[in-house]
Amino acid sequence: MPHSILGAPNRRNFLGFAAASTTALELSGLIGLTGARAASLDALLPPLRYVDAGPLRVGYMEMGPENGPAVLLLHGWPYDIHAFDAVAPVLAASGFRVLVPYVRGYGATTFRSASTMRNAQQAALGKDAIDFLDALGIKRAIFAGFDWGARTADVVASLWPERCAGLVSVSGYLIGTQKGNAKPLLAAAEYQWWYQFYFATERGRLGYMENTKAFNRLIWQNASPRWQFSDATYARSAQSFDNPDHVAIVIHNYRWRLGLADGERQYDALEARLAAGPVITAPTITMEGDANGAPHPAPDTYRARFGGRYEHRLIRGGIGHNLPQEAPHAFAAAVRDVAA
């Protein structure tokens, strides 16, 4: 745990933190920038790296010292690694080795074989995270994410607790089961999941394929109703949806949840363990924005799923579903605090 890094900094570390904080502030300002200004700020971020990990060739961003405590930042749908543009520099300046991979079906991450099933069940995404760490020779990391990324972080913390040094999870405990998802909800709750039922149909698959970027922009607006992001900000992330496997991965994810699509047998044992609702013992901070327009559980419904050091934080100020991009300093602070 990075006690020495997070303690009183020396002058060199302080100056590095200040520079990174300035970079983070500039990057967080992308929500109101023109395309030209957004493009110029891309130069502040390091170039992508690539590594073969399990069935994937993973494209990822890395910042910070290679010998620092590892932090894996995990995005969800329909977002990408740019959600952490203003988080990563602050954590890197605090001494963390920050890793931000594209999830399967997004951006620069591709399947190594055309014959591999385009599977997006929760256990497969969790195993992707473990394969990624293994490929880089990293034994333990802090896992921090939102949306699909929060679920993946929860899965890793549950199934591979020895690999999880700490957890930051937006919207808490998101591990689910096909059996649990088969139970109907009240009408108002079902209405929030309209896109999931749309994706269950062939019309929905075709509609998403033909209108991916317009569809996902609508999700951004509905999930974060008070976030005034710019066209340039959305366009930077929307490029990730051009991945050739994106539609297949998204559709499979939501159909699998409802039991309408099979997973792979190699993950059956892992899914059986997840179905038991394992308690997460890693130090954990869960977070929620006060204006999250996406479906999300109330904190008191999942508190018992965390058995170690725990804190829940409500982030105010009109913060929606994409909490790392809307409130980057609050998210970075949670990562630093869970490591302390």
C-alpha positions as CSV (number, residue, x, y, z in Angstrom):
1,M,0.0,0.0,0.0
2,P,1.4,3.4,-1.0
3,H,1.7,5.0,2.5
4,S,4.9,6.7,1.7
5,I,3.7,8.0,-1.6
6,L,0.5,9.4,-0.1
7,G,2.2,10.9,2.9
8,A,3.9,14.3,3.1
9,P,5.4,14.7,-0.4
10,N,8.9,16.0,-1.0
11,R,9.3,19.0,-3.3
12,R,9.9,17.0,-6.4
13,N,6.7,14.9,-5.8
14,F,4.8,18.0,-5.0
15,L,5.7,19.8,-8.2
16,G,4.9,16.7,-10.2
17,F,1.5,16.5,-8.5
18,A,0.8,20.1,-9.2
19,A,1.7,19.7,-12.8
20,A,-0.5,16.6,-13.2
21,S,-3.3,18.4,-11.4
22,T,-3.1,21.2,-13.9
23,T,-3.2,18.7,-16.7
24,A,-6.2,17.1,-15.1
25,L,-8.0,20.4,-14.9
26,E,-7.3,21.1,-18.5
27,L,-8.5,17.6,-19.6
28,S,-11.6,17.9,-17.5
29,G,-12.4,21.1,-19.3
30,L,-12.9,19.0,-22.5
31,I,-16.6,19.0,-21.7
32,G,-16.9,22.5,-23.1
33,L,-14.2,22.6,-25.8
34,T,-14.2,22.8,-29.5
35,G,-12.9,20.0,-31.6
36,A,-9.6,21.8,-32.3
37,R,-8.9,22.4,-28.6
38,A,-9.8,18.9,-27.8
39,A,-7.3,17.6,-30.4
40,S,-4.6,19.8,-29.0
41,L,-5.1,18.3,-25.5
42,D,-4.7,14.8,-26.8
43,A,-1.0,15.6,-26.8
44,L,-1.1,15.7,-23.0
45,L,-1.8,12.0,-22.9
46,P,0.7,9.2,-23.5
47,P,0.4,7.1,-26.7
48,L,-1.4,3.8,-26.5
49,R,0.4,0.6,-25.7
50,Y,-0.5,-2.9,-26.6
51,V,-0.2,-6.3,-25.0
52,D,-1.5,-9.8,-25.8
53,A,-3.6,-10.9,-22.8
54,G,-5.7,-14.1,-23.0
55,P,-8.0,-14.0,-26.0
56,L,-7.4,-10.3,-26.6
57,R,-4.8,-7.9,-27.9
58,V,-5.4,-5.1,-25.4
59,G,-4.9,-1.4,-26.3
60,Y,-4.3,0.6,-23.1
61,M,-3.0,3.9,-21.7
62,E,-0.3,3.8,-19.0
63,M,0.9,6.7,-16.8
64,G,3.0,6.9,-13.7
65,P,6.1,5.0,-12.4
66,E,6.4,1.4,-13.4
67,N,7.3,0.4,-9.9
68,G,4.4,2.2,-8.3
69,P,1.3,0.5,-6.9
70,A,-0.9,-0.5,-9.8
71,V,-4.3,1.0,-10.4
72,L,-6.6,-0.5,-13.1
73,L,-9.3,2.0,-14.3
74,L,-12.2,0.3,-16.0
75,H,-14.7,2.0,-18.2
76,G,-18.3,0.9,-19.1
77,W,-20.9,1.2,-21.8
78,P,-21.2,3.4,-23.8
79,Y,-17.9,5.1,-22.7
80,D,-14.2,4.5,-23.1
81,I,-10.8,5.2,-21.7
82,H,-11.3,9.0,-22.1
83,A,-13.6,8.9,-19.1
84,F,-10.3,8.8,-17.0
85,D,-8.3,11.5,-18.9
86,A,-8.5,13.8,-15.9
87,V,-8.1,11.0,-13.3
88,A,-5.0,9.3,-14.5
89,P,-2.6,12.2,-14.3
90,V,-3.5,13.0,-10.7
91,L,-3.0,9.3,-9.7
92,A,0.2,9.1,-11.7
93,A,1.6,12.1,-9.9
94,S,0.7,10.5,-6.6
95,G,3.0,7.6,-7.4
96,F,0.6,5.1,-8.8
97,R,1.2,3.1,-12.0
98,V,-2.1,3.8,-13.8
99,L,-3.4,1.4,-16.4
100,V,-6.5,2.2,-18.5
101,P,-7.4,-0.6,-20.9
102,Y,-10.1,-0.6,-23.6
103,V,-12.7,-3.2,-22.8
104,R,-13.2,-6.0,-25.3
105,G,-15.3,-4.6,-28.2
106,Y,-14.0,-1.0,-27.7
107,G,-11.4,1.1,-29.3
108,A,-8.0,-0.5,-29.8
109,T,-8.7,-3.8,-28.1
110,T,-9.3,-6.6,-30.5
111,F,-9.7,-10.4,-30.5
112,R,-6.6,-12.4,-31.4
113,S,-8.7,-15.0,-33.2
114,A,-11.7,-14.7,-35.5
115,S,-13.0,-17.9,-34.0
116,T,-13.3,-16.7,-30.4
117,M,-16.9,-16.2,-29.3
118,R,-17.8,-12.5,-28.9
119,N,-18.8,-13.0,-25.3
120,A,-19.5,-10.2,-22.8
121,Q,-20.8,-12.1,-19.8
122,Q,-19.5,-10.7,-16.5
123,A,-17.1,-13.6,-15.7
124,A,-15.4,-13.2,-19.1
125,L,-14.8,-9.5,-18.5
126,G,-13.5,-10.2,-15.1
127,K,-11.1,-12.8,-16.5
128,D,-10.0,-10.2,-19.1
129,A,-8.8,-8.0,-16.2
130,I,-6.8,-10.8,-14.6
131,D,-5.3,-11.8,-18.0
132,F,-4.3,-8.2,-18.5
133,L,-2.5,-8.0,-15.2
134,D,-0.8,-11.4,-15.8
135,A,0.4,-10.2,-19.2
136,L,2.1,-7.2,-17.5
137,G,3.5,-9.2,-14.6
138,I,1.4,-7.4,-12.0
139,K,0.3,-9.4,-9.0
140,R,-2.0,-7.0,-7.2
141,A,-3.8,-3.8,-8.1
142,I,-6.5,-1.4,-7.0
143,F,-9.5,-1.8,-9.3
144,A,-11.7,1.3,-9.9
145,G,-14.5,1.6,-12.4
146,F,-18.0,2.6,-13.3
147,D,-20.9,1.0,-15.2
148,W,-19.6,-2.3,-16.8
149,G,-16.2,-1.4,-15.3
150,A,-17.6,-1.3,-11.8
151,R,-19.1,-4.7,-12.3
152,T,-15.8,-6.1,-13.6
153,A,-14.0,-4.6,-10.6
154,D,-16.6,-6.2,-8.3
155,V,-16.1,-9.6,-10.1
156,V,-12.3,-9.5,-9.7
157,A,-12.6,-8.5,-6.0
158,S,-15.0,-11.4,-5.4
159,L,-13.3,-14.2,-7.4
160,W,-9.7,-13.2,-7.1
161,P,-9.4,-11.3,-3.7
162,E,-5.7,-12.0,-3.6
163,R,-5.3,-9.8,-6.7
164,C,-7.4,-6.9,-5.4
165,A,-5.6,-4.4,-3.1
166,G,-8.6,-2.1,-3.0
167,L,-11.8,-1.3,-4.8
168,V,-13.6,1.9,-6.0
169,S,-17.0,1.0,-7.4
170,V,-19.5,3.5,-8.8
171,S,-23.0,2.3,-7.9
172,G,-21.7,-0.3,-5.5
173,Y,-22.2,-4.1,-5.8
174,L,-23.2,-4.8,-9.4
175,I,-22.7,-8.5,-9.7
176,G,-25.8,-10.1,-11.1
177,T,-27.2,-13.5,-12.1
178,Q,-29.4,-14.7,-15.0
179,K,-31.8,-16.1,-12.4
180,G,-32.0,-12.9,-10.5
181,N,-32.5,-10.9,-13.7
182,A,-35.4,-13.1,-14.7
183,K,-37.5,-11.6,-11.9
184,P,-39.8,-8.8,-13.0
185,L,-39.4,-5.4,-11.5
186,L,-41.9,-2.7,-10.8
187,A,-43.0,-0.8,-13.9
188,A,-41.0,2.3,-13.2
189,A,-37.8,0.3,-12.7
190,E,-38.5,-1.8,-15.9
191,Y,-38.9,1.5,-17.8
192,Q,-35.4,2.5,-16.9
193,W,-34.0,-0.6,-18.6
194,W,-35.7,0.1,-22.0
195,Y,-32.5,-0.3,-24.0
196,Q,-31.9,-3.8,-22.5
197,F,-35.3,-5.0,-23.9
198,Y,-34.6,-3.2,-27.2
199,F,-31.4,-5.1,-27.5
200,A,-33.2,-8.4,-26.9
201,T,-34.8,-8.0,-30.3
202,E,-33.4,-8.3,-33.8
203,R,-34.8,-4.9,-34.5
204,G,-32.8,-3.6,-31.6
205,R,-29.6,-5.2,-32.8
206,L,-30.0,-3.8,-36.3
207,G,-31.0,-0.4,-34.9
208,Y,-27.9,-0.3,-32.6
209,M,-25.7,-1.3,-35.5
210,E,-27.1,1.3,-37.8
211,N,-27.3,4.2,-35.3
212,T,-24.6,3.4,-32.8
213,K,-23.2,6.8,-32.2
214,A,-26.6,8.6,-32.1
215,F,-27.9,5.9,-29.8
216,N,-25.0,6.1,-27.4
217,R,-25.2,9.9,-27.3
218,L,-28.8,9.6,-26.1
219,I,-27.6,7.2,-23.3
220,W,-25.0,9.8,-22.3
221,Q,-27.7,12.5,-22.1
222,N,-30.2,10.4,-20.2
223,A,-27.6,8.9,-17.8
224,S,-26.1,12.3,-17.0
225,P,-28.9,14.8,-17.5
226,R,-27.0,17.7,-16.0
227,W,-23.6,17.1,-17.7
228,Q,-23.2,19.6,-20.5
229,F,-20.6,17.8,-22.5
230,S,-19.5,19.2,-25.8
231,D,-19.7,17.6,-29.3
232,A,-15.9,17.2,-29.2
233,T,-15.9,15.4,-25.9
234,Y,-18.5,12.9,-27.1
235,A,-16.7,12.5,-30.5
236,R,-13.4,11.5,-28.8
237,S,-15.1,8.6,-27.0
238,A,-17.5,7.7,-29.9
239,Q,-14.5,6.7,-32.0
240,S,-14.2,3.6,-29.8
241,F,-17.6,2.4,-31.0
242,D,-16.1,1.8,-34.5
243,N,-14.4,-1.3,-33.1
244,P,-15.6,-4.2,-35.4
245,D,-16.8,-6.3,-32.5
246,H,-18.5,-3.5,-30.6
247,V,-22.1,-4.2,-31.6
248,A,-21.7,-8.0,-31.0
249,I,-20.2,-7.4,-27.5
250,V,-22.9,-4.9,-26.4
251,I,-25.8,-7.0,-27.6
252,H,-24.4,-10.2,-26.1
253,N,-23.8,-8.5,-22.7
254,Y,-27.4,-7.4,-22.3
255,R,-28.9,-10.6,-23.8
256,W,-26.8,-12.8,-21.6
257,R,-28.0,-10.9,-18.5
258,L,-31.6,-11.8,-19.4
259,G,-30.7,-15.4,-20.2
260,L,-31.4,-14.9,-23.9
261,A,-27.8,-15.7,-25.0
262,D,-25.5,-18.4,-23.8
263,G,-22.1,-17.8,-22.3
264,E,-19.1,-20.0,-22.6
265,R,-18.8,-23.2,-20.6
266,Q,-15.3,-22.3,-19.4
267,Y,-16.9,-19.6,-17.2
268,D,-19.6,-21.7,-15.7
269,A,-17.8,-22.4,-12.4
270,L,-17.0,-18.7,-12.0
271,E,-20.6,-17.7,-12.7
272,A,-21.7,-20.3,-10.1
273,R,-19.5,-18.6,-7.5
274,L,-20.8,-15.2,-8.4
275,A,-24.4,-16.4,-8.2
276,A,-23.8,-17.0,-4.5
277,G,-23.3,-13.3,-4.0
278,P,-19.8,-13.4,-2.4
279,V,-18.9,-10.8,0.1
280,I,-16.0,-8.5,-1.0
281,T,-13.3,-8.2,1.7
282,A,-11.0,-5.7,0.0
283,P,-10.9,-2.1,1.3
284,T,-13.8,-0.4,-0.6
285,I,-15.2,3.0,-1.4
286,T,-18.5,3.0,-3.3
287,M,-19.6,6.2,-5.0
288,E,-22.8,7.7,-6.5
289,G,-23.5,10.9,-8.3
290,D,-26.5,12.9,-7.1
291,A,-27.9,13.2,-10.6
292,N,-27.3,9.7,-11.9
293,G,-30.0,9.1,-14.5
294,A,-29.1,5.5,-15.2
295,P,-30.6,2.5,-13.3
296,H,-28.6,2.0,-10.1
297,P,-29.2,0.4,-6.7
298,A,-29.6,2.3,-3.4
299,P,-26.5,2.1,-1.2
300,D,-28.3,0.4,1.7
301,T,-29.2,-2.6,-0.6
302,Y,-25.6,-3.6,-1.1
303,R,-23.8,-2.5,2.1
304,A,-23.8,-6.0,3.5
305,R,-21.9,-7.2,0.4
306,F,-18.7,-5.4,1.6
307,G,-17.0,-7.0,4.6
308,G,-13.8,-5.0,4.9
309,R,-13.0,-1.4,5.4
310,Y,-15.8,0.5,3.7
311,E,-17.2,3.9,2.9
312,H,-19.9,5.2,0.6
313,R,-19.6,8.7,-1.0
314,L,-22.4,10.7,-2.6
315,I,-20.9,13.2,-5.0
316,R,-23.0,16.3,-5.3
317,G,-23.2,19.1,-7.9
318,G,-25.3,17.5,-10.6
319,I,-23.0,14.5,-11.1
320,G,-24.4,11.8,-13.3
321,H,-23.5,8.2,-14.4
322,N,-20.1,8.9,-15.8
323,L,-18.7,9.9,-12.5
324,P,-14.9,9.8,-13.3
325,Q,-15.3,12.2,-16.2
326,E,-17.8,14.5,-14.5
327,A,-16.1,14.6,-11.1
328,P,-12.5,13.4,-11.8
329,H,-10.9,14.8,-8.6
330,A,-13.5,13.1,-6.4
331,F,-12.9,9.8,-8.2
332,A,-9.1,10.2,-8.0
333,A,-9.4,11.1,-4.3
334,A,-11.4,7.8,-3.7
335,V,-8.6,5.8,-5.3
336,R,-5.9,7.5,-3.2
337,D,-8.0,7.1,0.0
338,V,-8.8,3.4,-0.5
339,A,-5.1,2.8,-0.8
340,A,-4.2,4.6,2.4
